[in-house]
Amino acid sequence: MYLDSAKKKEIFEKYGKSNTDTGSPEAQIALFSYRISHLTEHLKLNRKDYSTERSLTMLVGKRRRLLNYLKDNDITRYRAIIKELGLRK
């Protein structure tokens, strides 16, 4: 499995406040970004996998909504996570 509990804890520890902080927007955005990159690589090999394509589109939308929420509430945290993950709008 590509995303086990150890990898999740590592992501939450790096981007959240602690390794059990699963609710902060930064931790969720980082987890979504990891999943998006994995699904993107899968779709490069399996271009007719439409259910994965739909899942990828939904994940990108979730991440976008979280980024918009973070931008509206705390612009400095938004800029920090964008820079750290290497995302762009």
C-alpha positions as semicolon CSV with decimal commas, in nm:
position;residue;x (nm);y (nm);z (nm)
1;M;0,000;0,000;0,000
2;Y;0,139;0,337;-0,095
3;L;0,004;0,528;0,206
4;D;0,042;0,346;0,535
5;S;0,004;0,485;0,885
6;A;0,378;0,548;0,921
7;K;0,383;0,767;0,609
8;K;0,076;0,956;0,733
9;K;0,240;1,021;1,070
10;E;0,551;1,145;0,893
11;I;0,346;1,388;0,681
12;F;0,145;1,508;0,983
13;E;0,461;1,552;1,189
14;K;0,632;1,755;0,918
15;Y;0,344;1,981;0,819
16;G;0,112;1,971;1,122
17;K;0,172;2,077;1,478
18;S;0,246;1,719;1,590
19;N;0,228;1,366;1,451
20;T;-0,129;1,331;1,578
21;D;-0,245;1,666;1,434
22;T;-0,468;1,543;1,153
23;G;-0,712;1,833;1,144
24;S;-0,501;2,136;1,064
25;P;-0,539;2,266;0,709
26;E;-0,164;2,245;0,647
27;A;-0,153;1,876;0,736
28;Q;-0,457;1,796;0,523
29;I;-0,319;1,992;0,226
30;A;0,012;1,808;0,254
31;L;-0,163;1,470;0,268
32;F;-0,383;1,559;-0,031
33;S;-0,075;1,673;-0,224
34;Y;0,098;1,340;-0,157
35;R;-0,209;1,148;-0,273
36;I;-0,248;1,371;-0,581
37;S;0,111;1,306;-0,687
38;H;0,062;0,931;-0,646
39;L;-0,261;0,931;-0,850
40;T;-0,100;1,145;-1,119
41;E;0,178;0,892;-1,160
42;H;-0,079;0,612;-1,177
43;L;-0,272;0,794;-1,448
44;K;0,041;0,841;-1,657
45;L;0,062;0,464;-1,687
46;N;-0,312;0,388;-1,698
47;R;-0,469;0,663;-1,900
48;K;-0,810;0,496;-1,935
49;D;-0,866;0,455;-1,561
50;Y;-1,158;0,693;-1,537
51;S;-1,252;0,621;-1,176
52;T;-0,903;0,722;-1,065
53;E;-0,927;1,030;-1,285
54;R;-1,249;1,129;-1,110
55;S;-1,092;1,068;-0,768
56;L;-0,796;1,283;-0,867
57;T;-1,026;1,565;-0,978
58;M;-1,218;1,548;-0,650
59;L;-0,894;1,554;-0,446
60;V;-0,768;1,857;-0,634
61;G;-1,097;2,032;-0,558
62;K;-1,074;1,946;-0,188
63;R;-0,719;2,078;-0,173
64;R;-0,821;2,393;-0,357
65;R;-1,106;2,456;-0,110
66;L;-0,870;2,410;0,185
67;L;-0,618;2,646;0,028
68;N;-0,890;2,906;-0,028
69;Y;-1,001;2,868;0,335
70;L;-0,646;2,913;0,457
71;K;-0,591;3,213;0,229
72;D;-0,906;3,384;0,358
73;N;-0,829;3,323;0,725
74;D;-0,449;3,344;0,757
75;I;-0,250;3,461;0,455
76;T;0,091;3,399;0,616
77;R;0,014;3,030;0,681
78;Y;-0,118;3,005;0,324
79;R;0,202;3,150;0,179
80;A;0,415;2,924;0,399
81;I;0,242;2,602;0,290
82;I;0,244;2,706;-0,077
83;K;0,618;2,771;-0,059
84;E;0,692;2,456;0,140
85;L;0,498;2,223;-0,090
86;G;0,598;2,401;-0,408
87;L;0,238;2,465;-0,518
88;R;0,118;2,748;-0,729
89;K;-0,226;2,887;-0,796
